[in-house]
């Protein structure tokens, strides 16, 4: 069976290929991919050939936010059937190391993560995948929503790490996709007042539509002063989804004593930080690396109407237009929240 895909052959260069669908192992499924999101990490790798500590070294398929329909199942797959629609959790851990055995499989050093060099991702028509990392979608959850489970899991994990709960006062830096799914997660967990900070008015307007009580345009205002007027003693939790040096540094000044800072966005390796302020306030700093054990939670939240992710997908493209899709996302960053690609 032909398997159309787009292969990154070098920085800023795609090549269309037709591959054969791979043979399955007994514990694998073959998924006809319906939707796959374009993540900021895909764009960064495509433009620079670098993704954190990983470097592009050979042609590969991008895309790790995916969902589709099972068309074939291995002999040992019992909990899923042909015809089931599933969301694919892209990180397949070893299951043997101490991190995996402790339940922290997101920290596994031998994880195979889709679209991370040298592993292929999901911008292709068919993907074979371990069945135990595929999660069935209820009838009322579309495959487009299934492709948004991955970024939502990041937002859910950020709020879990920050212990956001009923009545929490939260300030989120960044109104891109991850900042906005973090906002949705805060609201779902019962946060009372949420501030979203960004420099793009259209994104802040979108954050207000999604439920942010307050927004701050950092290009026009002194973020610290405005935040102090809203939360006089400081926010319970500050979550940075930008990786920006300025935003990360600001978190220490807008969190209350005894509060928490959660760092989600990845930026430069070394950032000067006011640790006197941190220590004086006895602030906890927590970091986020992907997520763990949250796909079922995210799917249930969508299915039960607790979180509506549909509005996050602001742009849609077909697989045949993938080069154009990347070009559009790169050149219209202020307009695009999340672009998804319809594969089949």
N, C-alpha and C positions, 0 to 999 in steps of 0.2 A: 504494500500500500504506500503510495507516494506521501511524503511528509514535507510540505513546503515550509521553509523557514528563512529568516534573515540572519546572516552571520556577520558579526563585527570582525572585519579583517584587518583593521587598524584604526587608530584614532580618527574619528569623524568619517568613517567609511563602512558602509554596509554592502553585502553581496547577497543576492537572493540565491538560494539553493533548494534543490529537491533531493531529500534523503529518503531512505527506506525506513519504515517504522521498525523499531528494534524488537528483538525477541524478548519475552518476559521470563523472569525467574518465578519460582512458585509463589513468592510472597509479594509480587508486584502487580500493578494494574497498568493498563494502557488507557490514558485519558485523552479524549478529544477536547483540546483546550478551546473554550468559548471566549473567555476574556482574560487579558493580562494587563496590569497597570504599568505605567512608566514611572519608575521611582527616581528620585533625585540621584541615588547612587548609580543607577543605569546611565543617566545623563553625564554624571561626573566621569565615570569610567569611559564612556564613549568619547568624551571630549579630550580627556587627558591620558588615558591608558593606565591610570593609577586609581586604586580604590583602597584607601588606608594603607595597610602593609602589603597589599596584593598588587601585582603588576601584570598588565596584559602581555602575554608572551606568545599566544597562538590563537588562531581564529576561534570564536566562541559565540554562542547565542545568548543574548541578554534577556532580562525579564524574570521576576521572581514572585510577582503578585498575581496568582493565577487561580482559575477555577474552570471546570469543564465536566464532561460526561464520560463515564467509564464505558469503554467499548470492548474491553477484554480483561479478564482477571486470571491470575495465576491459580494453580491447584490448591494452594494452602490459604487462599483468601476466603474467609468465611463471613466476615462482618460487612462486606460490601458486595454489590452485584452489578452486573452489566446493566446500564441504564441509570444507575445512581449518579446524581450530580454531586460533585465534591469540590472543596477548596483544598489546595495543596499547601501544607506548611513547608516552606522551602528548605529549612535546615534539617538535614538527616544526620543525627549524632551517632557516635560509635556504639553507645549503649553499654560500654565496658569500663570506661575510666571512672575515677572517683567522682568527677563532676556529674556524670550521667547517673551514677548509682545514688547520688545524693539528691537527684531531681533537678539539678542545675545544668541541664543538657545544653542550654544556650552558651555555656562556657566551655564545652567540649573542644579540645584542641584539634580533634580529627574530624570535625563536622564537615560534611559535604553540603555546601550552601549554593542553591541555584544561582547562576549568573555571577558567581564570584570566581575569578580566574583560578583554575582553568576549566571550571565546570559550566556546562551549558544551562541555559535558562529556558523560558517558556514562550518565547516569541516564535513558536512553531505550531503546526497543526496537531501533532500528537506527541505526548510525553509519557514515557514509562516512569513509574514512581513507586516507592515502597508503600504498600497499602496502609500500614499503620501510621503514616503521616498524612493520610488523606481523610478529610472530615466531611461526612455527608451533610448536604444542605437540605433543610426542610423545604416543603413544597412552596412555601411563601417567601423563600429567599432566592433571588435570581442569581445567575452566574456572574453578572456584573457586580452585584453586591458581594458575592463570594470572592471576587478578585480584590475587594476592598477590605476583606478580613485581615489581610497581612498588615497594612498600615494601622488599622484599628487596634490590632494586638499590641503595637508599639505604644499607642496612646493609653491603652488599658494598663500596660506594664508600668508606664511612667507614673500614672496615678496610684497604682499599687505601691510602687517604691516610695512615693511621697505620702502614703497613708491618707490620701484624700478621702473624706467622709462627709457625713451629714453636717451641714453648716460650715464647712471649710471655706476659708477665704484664700483664693488662689490667684497668682499672677503668672501668665504664660507669655513667654517671649517667642514671637514668631507666629504668623498667621498663614503659613503654608499648609500643606496637607497634614503633616504630623502635628503641627500646632493646633489645627482645627479638630482632628480626631482626639487629641488630648483634651481639648475643650469639651467635646461631646462626652468623653469619658468622665471628666470632672462633674458635669451636670448629671450624668447617670448615677454617679456615686453619691449625689446629694449635696454637692458644693453649693454654698449659699450665694456667694458673690465671686465672679470671675472677671479679672482684667486680662485683656489680650493686648500685647504691645507689638507694633510693627511700624514700618516706614511707608507702607503702600496703602493709600486710602481705600482702594477698592477691596483689598483683602480685609481691612478692618471693618468695612461695611458688611462683608460676608460673615465675619465673625459675629457681628451684632445680629444678623439674621439667624445664625445658628444658636443664639442664646447667650452670648457674652453680655454681661450687665454693663460693663465698662470697656472702652477701648482707649488706647493712648497712641497717638501718632508721634513716634520718637523723633521724626524729622522736624517736627514743629513745636514740640514741647519738651520740658525738662521732665523726663520719666520719673525720676526720684521724687520730685516735688508733687507731681500730679498723683502718684501712687500714695504718697503720705497723706494727701487730702482725702483720698478714698479710704485707705486703711491707716488710720493715725498711729497704731502701734505696730503696723507691718502685716504682711500677708502670712498666713500659716505655712504656705508652700509657694515657692517660686520654681517654675519649670522652664528651663531653657531648651527651646527646640530649634535654635538657630546655629549654634556653634560659633557665633560672633563673639569676639573678644570683649567688645563693649557691653553686650547683653549679659555675658557670663559675669563680668565684673560688677554689673549693676545689681545682680541678684542679692549680693551681700547687704545692700543698703535698703532693700525693700521688704526683706523678711523680718518678722518679729523675733524677739529673743526666744530661743527654744524652738524655732521653726525649722523648716527643711528646704534645702535646695536640691533639685533633681536635674541632672545634666543629661540631655537626650541628644542634642545636636552635636555633630562631630566637626571640629574646626582645626585650627593649628595645634601643633603638639604642645607648645609651651605658652601659657597665658599668665601674666602677672595677676595676682589675686590679693585682696586685702584680708589677710588671715588674722590680723589684729581684730578687725571688725567681726570676723567669723567666730573667733574664740571668745571675744567679749560677749557676744550674744549666745554663745554655746549652740551654734547652728549645726545641724547634721547635713553633710553633703553626701548625696547618693548619686550613683551613675546608672545608666541603662545601657545594656548591650542586647539588642534585639528584644527577646521576650521568651517566656516559657509557659507551657500549660495553659495557654489563653485562647487557642482557636475555638474550643467548644464554648467558652464564655462569650467570645465575640459573636459567634454564630447565634447563640441563644439570645443575646442582647438585640441583635438585628431582627430575629424571627419574632420576638415578643414585643417589638415596637419600642423598646427602651432606648435604642440608639438608631437613628436614621442616617445611613451613610450615603444615600443616593445622591444628595445634593453635592457631595464632595467631588463626584465625577463630573467636572465641568466641560470636558472635551472628549470626544470619541472619534477614533480613526479605525480604518480597516487594516488588516495585516499587510495588504499590498501597498499601503501608503506609509509603512513604518518609517522609511527615511524622511519623508515629509513630516511625519508626526514628531520625530525627534527634533527636526529643524524648527518646527513650530513651537515646541516646548522651550527650546533653548532661546529663541528670539522673542518670546512672549511670556516671560517669567511672571510679570505682574498680573497677567490675565488668567493664566492657567493655575488652578488649584491641584487638580489631578486629571491627567489624561489617561484614558483606558483604550486598549486596542482590541477590537472585535476580531478574533482569530478565525472562527468558523461560523 
